[in-house]
Amino acid sequence: MAKFKLGDRVKKVSGSQWHGVVVGTYSTELTPEGYAVESATEKGSVQIYPAKALEMCEGKAWQGITQQDMEKLTHRELSPWIRKLIEDVEALLKERNE
């Protein structure tokens, strides 16, 4: 069962900060469950993370984001260039582990 669904508000668990909305999913050999998260503050900026790096996020991180903004975020499909980025990153990680 998926940890998150499209439109869920999430944040990184540790390390650098990132919070946003789940706009896509991916699955690879190295990352069976991963998510593309569009930033809540930098529109159009997307990062990819494995499920274990994210948790649900509510509260002050979401002040100032309108319902219209949320609808735009939750109705997007993961673009082809993001899919290519995911493939490239996974290939590099696989090479390092071999």
PDB file as gemmi writes it, atoms N, CA and C in Angstrom:
CRYST1    1.000    1.000    1.000  90.00  90.00  90.00 P 1                      
ATOM      1  N   MET A   1       0.843  -1.179   0.000  1.00  0.00           N  
ATOM      2  CA  MET A   1       0.000   0.000   0.000  1.00  0.00           C  
ATOM      3  C   MET A   1       0.891   1.245   0.000  1.00  0.00           C  
ATOM      4  N   ALA A   2       0.519   2.222  -0.807  1.00  0.00           N  
ATOM      5  CA  ALA A   2       1.308   3.448  -0.925  1.00  0.00           C  
ATOM      6  C   ALA A   2       1.259   4.273   0.360  1.00  0.00           C  
ATOM      7  N   LYS A   3       2.397   4.839   0.709  1.00  0.00           N  
ATOM      8  CA  LYS A   3       2.492   5.675   1.906  1.00  0.00           C  
ATOM      9  C   LYS A   3       1.783   7.010   1.712  1.00  0.00           C  
ATOM     10  N   PHE A   4       1.854   7.570   0.485  1.00  0.00           N  
ATOM     11  CA  PHE A   4       1.240   8.858   0.169  1.00  0.00           C  
ATOM     12  C   PHE A   4       0.422   8.744  -1.110  1.00  0.00           C  
ATOM     13  N   LYS A   5      -0.439   9.719  -1.334  1.00  0.00           N  
ATOM     14  CA  LYS A   5      -1.202   9.787  -2.577  1.00  0.00           C  
ATOM     15  C   LYS A   5      -0.978  11.156  -3.214  1.00  0.00           C  
ATOM     16  N   LEU A   6      -1.314  11.284  -4.492  1.00  0.00           N  
ATOM     17  CA  LEU A   6      -1.176  12.571  -5.164  1.00  0.00           C  
ATOM     18  C   LEU A   6      -1.949  13.631  -4.393  1.00  0.00           C  
ATOM     19  N   GLY A   7      -1.303  14.775  -4.218  1.00  0.00           N  
ATOM     20  CA  GLY A   7      -1.935  15.878  -3.497  1.00  0.00           C  
ATOM     21  C   GLY A   7      -1.613  15.928  -2.019  1.00  0.00           C  
ATOM     22  N   ASP A   8      -1.017  14.863  -1.472  1.00  0.00           N  
ATOM     23  CA  ASP A   8      -0.644  14.892  -0.056  1.00  0.00           C  
ATOM     24  C   ASP A   8       0.430  15.936   0.186  1.00  0.00           C  
ATOM     25  N   ARG A   9       0.341  16.604   1.306  1.00  0.00           N  
ATOM     26  CA  ARG A   9       1.339  17.589   1.720  1.00  0.00           C  
ATOM     27  C   ARG A   9       2.382  16.859   2.559  1.00  0.00           C  
ATOM     28  N   VAL A  10       3.633  16.963   2.134  1.00  0.00           N  
ATOM     29  CA  VAL A  10       4.707  16.213   2.793  1.00  0.00           C  
ATOM     30  C   VAL A  10       5.910  17.109   3.058  1.00  0.00           C  
ATOM     31  N   LYS A  11       6.810  16.611   3.911  1.00  0.00           N  
ATOM     32  CA  LYS A  11       8.088  17.279   4.146  1.00  0.00           C  
ATOM     33  C   LYS A  11       9.155  16.214   4.336  1.00  0.00           C  
ATOM     34  N   LYS A  12      10.416  16.628   4.128  1.00  0.00           N  
ATOM     35  CA  LYS A  12      11.534  15.716   4.360  1.00  0.00           C  
ATOM     36  C   LYS A  12      11.675  15.446   5.845  1.00  0.00           C  
ATOM     37  N   VAL A  13      12.080  14.245   6.170  1.00  0.00           N  
ATOM     38  CA  VAL A  13      12.236  13.827   7.556  1.00  0.00           C  
ATOM     39  C   VAL A  13      13.508  14.403   8.169  1.00  0.00           C  
ATOM     40  N   SER A  14      14.602  14.448   7.403  1.00  0.00           N  
ATOM     41  CA  SER A  14      15.875  14.921   7.962  1.00  0.00           C  
ATOM     42  C   SER A  14      16.724  15.553   6.866  1.00  0.00           C  
ATOM     43  N   GLY A  15      17.834  16.126   7.284  1.00  0.00           N  
ATOM     44  CA  GLY A  15      18.746  16.762   6.326  1.00  0.00           C  
ATOM     45  C   GLY A  15      18.211  18.104   5.863  1.00  0.00           C  
ATOM     46  N   SER A  16      18.475  18.410   4.605  1.00  0.00           N  
ATOM     47  CA  SER A  16      18.004  19.684   4.061  1.00  0.00           C  
ATOM     48  C   SER A  16      16.481  19.728   4.096  1.00  0.00           C  
ATOM     49  N   GLN A  17      15.942  20.934   4.159  1.00  0.00           N  
ATOM     50  CA  GLN A  17      14.489  21.087   4.268  1.00  0.00           C  
ATOM     51  C   GLN A  17      13.837  21.111   2.901  1.00  0.00           C  
ATOM     52  N   TRP A  18      12.683  20.505   2.795  1.00  0.00           N  
ATOM     53  CA  TRP A  18      11.856  20.553   1.593  1.00  0.00           C  
ATOM     54  C   TRP A  18      10.454  20.162   2.003  1.00  0.00           C  
ATOM     55  N   HIS A  19       9.501  20.976   1.661  1.00  0.00           N  
ATOM     56  CA  HIS A  19       8.113  20.593   1.868  1.00  0.00           C  
ATOM     57  C   HIS A  19       7.317  21.000   0.650  1.00  0.00           C  
ATOM     58  N   GLY A  20       6.332  20.197   0.353  1.00  0.00           N  
ATOM     59  CA  GLY A  20       5.546  20.443  -0.846  1.00  0.00           C  
ATOM     60  C   GLY A  20       4.417  19.457  -0.985  1.00  0.00           C  
ATOM     61  N   VAL A  21       4.000  19.290  -2.234  1.00  0.00           N  
ATOM     62  CA  VAL A  21       2.853  18.449  -2.554  1.00  0.00           C  
ATOM     63  C   VAL A  21       3.303  17.304  -3.458  1.00  0.00           C  
ATOM     64  N   VAL A  22       2.848  16.105  -3.166  1.00  0.00           N  
ATOM     65  CA  VAL A  22       3.154  14.944  -4.000  1.00  0.00           C  
ATOM     66  C   VAL A  22       2.465  15.130  -5.355  1.00  0.00           C  
ATOM     67  N   VAL A  23       3.285  15.180  -6.426  1.00  0.00           N  
ATOM     68  CA  VAL A  23       2.754  15.374  -7.771  1.00  0.00           C  
ATOM     69  C   VAL A  23       3.010  14.171  -8.675  1.00  0.00           C  
ATOM     70  N   GLY A  24       3.708  13.175  -8.157  1.00  0.00           N  
ATOM     71  CA  GLY A  24       3.962  11.984  -8.955  1.00  0.00           C  
ATOM     72  C   GLY A  24       4.606  10.892  -8.129  1.00  0.00           C  
ATOM     73  N   THR A  25       4.632   9.719  -8.709  1.00  0.00           N  
ATOM     74  CA  THR A  25       5.262   8.574  -8.058  1.00  0.00           C  
ATOM     75  C   THR A  25       6.221   7.915  -9.033  1.00  0.00           C  
ATOM     76  N   TYR A  26       7.127   7.135  -8.503  1.00  0.00           N  
ATOM     77  CA  TYR A  26       8.010   6.336  -9.342  1.00  0.00           C  
ATOM     78  C   TYR A  26       8.418   5.098  -8.581  1.00  0.00           C  
ATOM     79  N   SER A  27       8.891   4.129  -9.312  1.00  0.00           N  
ATOM     80  CA  SER A  27       9.364   2.887  -8.717  1.00  0.00           C  
ATOM     81  C   SER A  27      10.507   2.369  -9.576  1.00  0.00           C  
ATOM     82  N   THR A  28      11.613   2.050  -8.919  1.00  0.00           N  
ATOM     83  CA  THR A  28      12.761   1.485  -9.627  1.00  0.00           C  
ATOM     84  C   THR A  28      13.280   0.312  -8.819  1.00  0.00           C  
ATOM     85  N   GLU A  29      14.283  -0.326  -9.354  1.00  0.00           N  
ATOM     86  CA  GLU A  29      14.887  -1.456  -8.652  1.00  0.00           C  
ATOM     87  C   GLU A  29      15.445  -1.025  -7.287  1.00  0.00           C  
ATOM     88  N   LEU A  30      16.075   0.149  -7.241  1.00  0.00           N  
ATOM     89  CA  LEU A  30      16.672   0.630  -5.994  1.00  0.00           C  
ATOM     90  C   LEU A  30      15.690   1.361  -5.086  1.00  0.00           C  
ATOM     91  N   THR A  31      14.651   1.921  -5.662  1.00  0.00           N  
ATOM     92  CA  THR A  31      13.656   2.664  -4.885  1.00  0.00           C  
ATOM     93  C   THR A  31      12.274   2.142  -5.259  1.00  0.00           C  
ATOM     94  N   PRO A  32      11.791   1.131  -4.537  1.00  0.00           N  
ATOM     95  CA  PRO A  32      10.502   0.545  -4.897  1.00  0.00           C  
ATOM     96  C   PRO A  32       9.318   1.502  -4.752  1.00  0.00           C  
ATOM     97  N   GLU A  33       9.438   2.486  -3.857  1.00  0.00           N  
ATOM     98  CA  GLU A  33       8.367   3.462  -3.672  1.00  0.00           C  
ATOM     99  C   GLU A  33       8.985   4.850  -3.531  1.00  0.00           C  
ATOM    100  N   GLY A  34       8.794   5.676  -4.552  1.00  0.00           N  
ATOM    101  CA  GLY A  34       9.347   7.017  -4.530  1.00  0.00           C  
ATOM    102  C   GLY A  34       8.317   8.035  -4.954  1.00  0.00           C  
ATOM    103  N   TYR A  35       8.579   9.290  -4.590  1.00  0.00           N  
ATOM    104  CA  TYR A  35       7.633  10.362  -4.851  1.00  0.00           C  
ATOM    105  C   TYR A  35       8.324  11.595  -5.424  1.00  0.00           C  
ATOM    106  N   ALA A  36       7.632  12.267  -6.337  1.00  0.00           N  
ATOM    107  CA  ALA A  36       8.047  13.576  -6.846  1.00  0.00           C  
ATOM    108  C   ALA A  36       7.254  14.602  -6.050  1.00  0.00           C  
ATOM    109  N   VAL A  37       7.962  15.564  -5.444  1.00  0.00           N  
ATOM    110  CA  VAL A  37       7.327  16.544  -4.572  1.00  0.00           C  
ATOM    111  C   VAL A  37       7.606  17.944  -5.102  1.00  0.00           C  
ATOM    112  N   GLU A  38       6.525  18.673  -5.432  1.00  0.00           N  
ATOM    113  CA  GLU A  38       6.681  20.049  -5.871  1.00  0.00           C  
ATOM    114  C   GLU A  38       6.720  20.960  -4.652  1.00  0.00           C  
ATOM    115  N   SER A  39       7.684  21.867  -4.640  1.00  0.00           N  
ATOM    116  CA  SER A  39       7.886  22.772  -3.512  1.00  0.00           C  
ATOM    117  C   SER A  39       6.647  23.612  -3.229  1.00  0.00           C  
ATOM    118  N   ALA A  40       6.391  23.823  -1.952  1.00  0.00           N  
ATOM    119  CA  ALA A  40       5.281  24.675  -1.523  1.00  0.00           C  
ATOM    120  C   ALA A  40       5.621  26.148  -1.700  1.00  0.00           C  
ATOM    121  N   THR A  41       6.902  26.476  -1.796  1.00  0.00           N  
ATOM    122  CA  THR A  41       7.304  27.878  -1.862  1.00  0.00           C  
ATOM    123  C   THR A  41       7.915  28.276  -3.196  1.00  0.00           C  
ATOM    124  N   GLU A  42       8.496  27.343  -3.901  1.00  0.00           N  
ATOM    125  CA  GLU A  42       9.141  27.619  -5.186  1.00  0.00           C  
ATOM    126  C   GLU A  42       8.371  26.885  -6.277  1.00  0.00           C  
ATOM    127  N   LYS A  43       7.334  27.518  -6.813  1.00  0.00           N  
ATOM    128  CA  LYS A  43       6.458  26.877  -7.799  1.00  0.00           C  
ATOM    129  C   LYS A  43       7.242  26.329  -8.983  1.00  0.00           C  
ATOM    130  N   GLY A  44       6.945  25.095  -9.333  1.00  0.00           N  
ATOM    131  CA  GLY A  44       7.597  24.441 -10.456  1.00  0.00           C  
ATOM    132  C   GLY A  44       8.849  23.676 -10.088  1.00  0.00           C  
ATOM    133  N   SER A  45       9.370  23.862  -8.878  1.00  0.00           N  
ATOM    134  CA  SER A  45      10.563  23.136  -8.434  1.00  0.00           C  
ATOM    135  C   SER A  45      10.142  21.796  -7.860  1.00  0.00           C  
ATOM    136  N   VAL A  46      10.714  20.735  -8.412  1.00  0.00           N  
ATOM    137  CA  VAL A  46      10.346  19.383  -8.005  1.00  0.00           C  
ATOM    138  C   VAL A  46      11.592  18.621  -7.572  1.00  0.00           C  
ATOM    139  N   GLN A  47      11.463  17.885  -6.484  1.00  0.00           N  
ATOM    140  CA  GLN A  47      12.526  16.992  -6.018  1.00  0.00           C  
ATOM    141  C   GLN A  47      11.939  15.592  -5.927  1.00  0.00           C  
ATOM    142  N   ILE A  48      12.787  14.582  -6.072  1.00  0.00           N  
ATOM    143  CA  ILE A  48      12.327  13.204  -5.917  1.00  0.00           C  
ATOM    144  C   ILE A  48      12.939  12.605  -4.658  1.00  0.00           C  
ATOM    145  N   TYR A  49      12.131  11.819  -3.950  1.00  0.00           N  
ATOM    146  CA  TYR A  49      12.563  11.214  -2.691  1.00  0.00           C  
ATOM    147  C   TYR A  49      11.964   9.824  -2.540  1.00  0.00           C  
ATOM    148  N   PRO A  50      12.709   8.915  -1.902  1.00  0.00           N  
ATOM    149  CA  PRO A  50      12.109   7.638  -1.535  1.00  0.00           C  
ATOM    150  C   PRO A  50      11.089   7.870  -0.418  1.00  0.00           C  
ATOM    151  N   ALA A  51      10.118   6.981  -0.301  1.00  0.00           N  
ATOM    152  CA  ALA A  51       9.049   7.123   0.687  1.00  0.00           C  
ATOM    153  C   ALA A  51       9.594   7.315   2.099  1.00  0.00           C  
ATOM    154  N   LYS A  52      10.667   6.610   2.444  1.00  0.00           N  
ATOM    155  CA  LYS A  52      11.190   6.680   3.817  1.00  0.00           C  
ATOM    156  C   LYS A  52      11.765   8.052   4.164  1.00  0.00           C  
ATOM    157  N   ALA A  53      12.014   8.903   3.167  1.00  0.00           N  
ATOM    158  CA  ALA A  53      12.582  10.236   3.417  1.00  0.00           C  
ATOM    159  C   ALA A  53      11.511  11.292   3.674  1.00  0.00           C  
ATOM    160  N   LEU A  54      10.229  10.900   3.586  1.00  0.00           N  
ATOM    161  CA  LEU A  54       9.141  11.864   3.696  1.00  0.00           C  
ATOM    162  C   LEU A  54       8.163  11.522   4.812  1.00  0.00           C  
ATOM    163  N   GLU A  55       7.476  12.566   5.296  1.00  0.00           N  
ATOM    164  CA  GLU A  55       6.380  12.375   6.241  1.00  0.00           C  
ATOM    165  C   GLU A  55       5.296  13.401   5.931  1.00  0.00           C  
ATOM    166  N   MET A  56       4.081  13.138   6.401  1.00  0.00           N  
ATOM    167  CA  MET A  56       2.977  14.069   6.192  1.00  0.00           C  
ATOM    168  C   MET A  56       3.306  15.394   6.864  1.00  0.00           C  
ATOM    169  N   CYS A  57       2.801  16.486   6.304  1.00  0.00           N  
ATOM    170  CA  CYS A  57       3.098  17.811   6.821  1.00  0.00           C  
ATOM    171  C   CYS A  57       1.840  18.657   6.811  1.00  0.00           C  
ATOM    172  N   GLU A  58       1.566  19.300   7.900  1.00  0.00           N  
ATOM    173  CA  GLU A  58       0.438  20.219   8.017  1.00  0.00           C  
ATOM    174  C   GLU A  58       0.909  21.448   8.779  1.00  0.00           C  
ATOM    175  N   GLY A  59       0.040  22.390   9.012  1.00  0.00           N  
ATOM    176  CA  GLY A  59       0.364  23.521   9.860  1.00  0.00           C  
ATOM    177  C   GLY A  59       0.943  24.704   9.127  1.00  0.00           C  
ATOM    178  N   LYS A  60       1.844  25.423   9.797  1.00  0.00           N  
ATOM    179  CA  LYS A  60       2.319  26.707   9.293  1.00  0.00           C  
ATOM    180  C   LYS A  60       3.058  26.625   7.967  1.00  0.00           C  
ATOM    181  N   ALA A  61       3.587  25.466   7.639  1.00  0.00           N  
ATOM    182  CA  ALA A  61       4.270  25.315   6.355  1.00  0.00           C  
ATOM    183  C   ALA A  61       3.333  25.582   5.182  1.00  0.00           C  
ATOM    184  N   TRP A  62       2.039  25.543   5.432  1.00  0.00           N  
ATOM    185  CA  TRP A  62       1.069  25.673   4.354  1.00  0.00           C  
ATOM    186  C   TRP A  62       0.340  27.004   4.364  1.00  0.00           C  
ATOM    187  N   GLN A  63       0.686  27.903   5.248  1.00  0.00           N  
ATOM    188  CA  GLN A  63       0.046  29.209   5.252  1.00  0.00           C  
ATOM    189  C   GLN A  63       0.414  29.959   3.976  1.00  0.00           C  
ATOM    190  N   GLY A  64      -0.548  30.614   3.375  1.00  0.00           N  
ATOM    191  CA  GLY A  64      -0.293  31.395   2.172  1.00  0.00           C  
ATOM    192  C   GLY A  64      -0.501  30.648   0.881  1.00  0.00           C  
ATOM    193  N   ILE A  65      -0.730  29.354   0.932  1.00  0.00           N  
ATOM    194  CA  ILE A  65      -0.982  28.589  -0.279  1.00  0.00           C  
ATOM    195  C   ILE A  65      -2.492  28.522  -0.477  1.00  0.00           C  
ATOM    196  N   THR A  66      -2.953  28.962  -1.628  1.00  0.00           N  
ATOM    197  CA  THR A  66      -4.382  29.024  -1.882  1.00  0.00           C  
ATOM    198  C   THR A  66      -4.921  27.681  -2.371  1.00  0.00           C  
ATOM    199  N   GLN A  67      -6.223  27.531  -2.299  1.00  0.00           N  
ATOM    200  CA  GLN A  67      -6.864  26.321  -2.823  1.00  0.00           C  
ATOM    201  C   GLN A  67      -6.587  26.180  -4.312  1.00  0.00           C  
ATOM    202  N   GLN A  68      -6.574  27.302  -5.034  1.00  0.00           N  
ATOM    203  CA  GLN A  68      -6.287  27.258  -6.461  1.00  0.00           C  
ATOM    204  C   GLN A  68      -4.876  26.725  -6.715  1.00  0.00           C  
ATOM    205  N   ASP A  69      -3.904  27.161  -5.891  1.00  0.00           N  
ATOM    206  CA  ASP A  69      -2.537  26.643  -6.008  1.00  0.00           C  
ATOM    207  C   ASP A  69      -2.529  25.131  -5.806  1.00  0.00           C  
ATOM    208  N   MET A  70      -3.258  24.665  -4.785  1.00  0.00           N  
ATOM    209  CA  MET A  70      -3.296  23.236  -4.487  1.00  0.00           C  
ATOM    210  C   MET A  70      -3.911  22.453  -5.637  1.00  0.00           C  
ATOM    211  N   GLU A  71      -4.965  22.967  -6.243  1.00  0.00           N  
ATOM    212  CA  GLU A  71      -5.606  22.271  -7.355  1.00  0.00           C  
ATOM    213  C   GLU A  71      -4.664  22.164  -8.545  1.00  0.00           C  
ATOM    214  N   LYS A  72      -3.897  23.211  -8.806  1.00  0.00           N  
ATOM    215  CA  LYS A  72      -2.924  23.161  -9.898  1.00  0.00           C  
ATOM    216  C   LYS A  72      -1.874  22.088  -9.630  1.00  0.00           C  
ATOM    217  N   LEU A  73      -1.406  22.019  -8.391  1.00  0.00           N  
ATOM    218  CA  LEU A  73      -0.375  21.046  -8.037  1.00  0.00           C  
ATOM    219  C   LEU A  73      -0.877  19.620  -8.135  1.00  0.00           C  
ATOM    220  N   THR A  74      -2.090  19.372  -7.670  1.00  0.00           N  
ATOM    221  CA  THR A  74      -2.569  17.995  -7.577  1.00  0.00           C  
ATOM    222  C   THR A  74      -3.096  17.438  -8.893  1.00  0.00           C  
ATOM    223  N   HIS A  75      -3.241  18.268  -9.932  1.00  0.00           N  
ATOM    224  CA  HIS A  75      -3.744  17.780 -11.199  1.00  0.00           C  
ATOM    225  C   HIS A  75      -2.664  17.628 -12.263  1.00  0.00           C  
ATOM    226  N   ARG A  76      -1.430  17.769 -11.888  1.00  0.00           N  
ATOM    227  CA  ARG A  76      -0.336  17.612 -12.842  1.00  0.00           C  
ATOM    228  C   ARG A  76       0.074  16.159 -12.964  1.00  0.00           C  
ATOM    229  N   GLU A  77       0.573  15.827 -14.145  1.00  0.00           N  
ATOM    230  CA  GLU A  77       1.184  14.523 -14.340  1.00  0.00           C  
ATOM    231  C   GLU A  77       2.691  14.700 -14.256  1.00  0.00           C  
ATOM    232  N   LEU A  78       3.375  13.669 -13.850  1.00  0.00           N  
ATOM    233  CA  LEU A  78       4.828  13.701 -13.793  1.00  0.00           C  
ATOM    234  C   LEU A  78       5.355  13.859 -15.216  1.00  0.00           C  
ATOM    235  N   SER A  79       6.058  14.942 -15.470  1.00  0.00           N  
ATOM    236  CA  SER A  79       6.499  15.240 -16.829  1.00  0.00           C  
ATOM    237  C   SER A  79       7.578  14.264 -17.293  1.00  0.00           C  
ATOM    238  N   PRO A  80       7.715  14.104 -18.612  1.00  0.00           N  
ATOM    239  CA  PRO A  80       8.714  13.182 -19.156  1.00  0.00           C  
ATOM    240  C   PRO A  80      10.143  13.501 -18.712  1.00  0.00           C  
ATOM    241  N   TRP A  81      10.492  14.783 -18.577  1.00  0.00           N  
ATOM    242  CA  TRP A  81      11.870  15.106 -18.186  1.00  0.00           C  
ATOM    243  C   TRP A  81      12.149  14.692 -16.746  1.00  0.00           C  
ATOM    244  N   ILE A  82      11.121  14.701 -15.890  1.00  0.00           N  
ATOM    245  CA  ILE A  82      11.320  14.223 -14.517  1.00  0.00           C  
ATOM    246  C   ILE A  82      11.519  12.710 -14.533  1.00  0.00           C  
ATOM    247  N   ARG A  83      10.748  12.013 -15.362  1.00  0.00           N  
ATOM    248  CA  ARG A  83      10.938  10.557 -15.486  1.00  0.00           C  
ATOM    249  C   ARG A  83      12.368  10.249 -15.927  1.00  0.00           C  
ATOM    250  N   LYS A  84      12.879  11.030 -16.892  1.00  0.00           N  
ATOM    251  CA  LYS A  84      14.250  10.824 -17.377  1.00  0.00           C  
ATOM    252  C   LYS A  84      15.252  11.115 -16.271  1.00  0.00           C  
ATOM    253  N   LEU A  85      15.032  12.162 -15.498  1.00  0.00           N  
ATOM    254  CA  LEU A  85      15.914  12.487 -14.381  1.00  0.00           C  
ATOM    255  C   LEU A  85      15.957  11.337 -13.379  1.00  0.00           C  
ATOM    256  N   ILE A  86      14.806  10.788 -13.064  1.00  0.00           N  
ATOM    257  CA  ILE A  86      14.728   9.668 -12.123  1.00  0.00           C  
ATOM    258  C   ILE A  86      15.535   8.490 -12.657  1.00  0.00           C  
ATOM    259  N   GLU A  87      15.353   8.166 -13.930  1.00  0.00           N  
ATOM    260  CA  GLU A  87      16.091   7.059 -14.533  1.00  0.00           C  
ATOM    261  C   GLU A  87      17.596   7.296 -14.464  1.00  0.00           C  
ATOM    262  N   ASP A  88      18.030   8.512 -14.771  1.00  0.00           N  
ATOM    263  CA  ASP A  88      19.455   8.834 -14.754  1.00  0.00           C  
ATOM    264  C   ASP A  88      20.042   8.726 -13.348  1.00  0.00           C  
ATOM    265  N   VAL A  89      19.334   9.240 -12.359  1.00  0.00           N  
ATOM    266  CA  VAL A  89      19.811   9.178 -10.971  1.00  0.00           C  
ATOM    267  C   VAL A  89      19.897   7.727 -10.507  1.00  0.00           C  
ATOM    268  N   GLU A  90      18.876   6.951 -10.801  1.00  0.00           N  
ATOM    269  CA  GLU A  90      18.888   5.543 -10.399  1.00  0.00           C  
ATOM    270  C   GLU A  90      20.026   4.781 -11.072  1.00  0.00           C  
ATOM    271  N   ALA A  91      20.317   5.085 -12.343  1.00  0.00           N  
ATOM    272  CA  ALA A  91      21.418   4.427 -13.052  1.00  0.00           C  
ATOM    273  C   ALA A  91      22.757   4.761 -12.385  1.00  0.00           C  
ATOM    274  N   LEU A  92      22.951   6.013 -12.006  1.00  0.00           N  
ATOM    275  CA  LEU A  92      24.191   6.406 -11.319  1.00  0.00           C  
ATOM    276  C   LEU A  92      24.314   5.708  -9.982  1.00  0.00           C  
ATOM    277  N   LEU A  93      23.230   5.638  -9.224  1.00  0.00           N  
ATOM    278  CA  LEU A  93      23.275   4.967  -7.923  1.00  0.00           C  
ATOM    279  C   LEU A  93      23.582   3.487  -8.075  1.00  0.00           C  
ATOM    280  N   LYS A  94      22.997   2.882  -9.087  1.00  0.00           N  
ATOM    281  CA  LYS A  94      23.246   1.462  -9.338  1.00  0.00           C  
ATOM    282  C   LYS A  94      24.711   1.224  -9.686  1.00  0.00           C  
ATOM    283  N   GLU A  95      25.296   2.102 -10.515  1.00  0.00           N  
ATOM    284  CA  GLU A  95      26.706   1.982 -10.877  1.00  0.00           C  
ATOM    285  C   GLU A  95      27.599   2.062  -9.642  1.00  0.00           C  
ATOM    286  N   ARG A  96      27.292   2.957  -8.729  1.00  0.00           N  
ATOM    287  CA  ARG A  96      28.087   3.126  -7.516  1.00  0.00           C  
ATOM    288  C   ARG A  96      28.029   1.894  -6.622  1.00  0.00           C  
ATOM    289  N   ASN A  97      26.898   1.212  -6.633  1.00  0.00           N  
ATOM    290  CA  ASN A  97      26.710   0.044  -5.769  1.00  0.00           C  
ATOM    291  C   ASN A  97      27.256  -1.233  -6.361  1.00  0.00           C  
ATOM    292  N   GLU A  98      27.656  -1.202  -7.626  1.00  0.00           N  
ATOM    293  CA  GLU A  98      28.179  -2.415  -8.257  1.00  0.00           C  
ATOM    294  C   GLU A  98      29.658  -2.582  -8.027  1.00  0.00           C  
TER     295      GLU A  98                                                      
END                                                                             
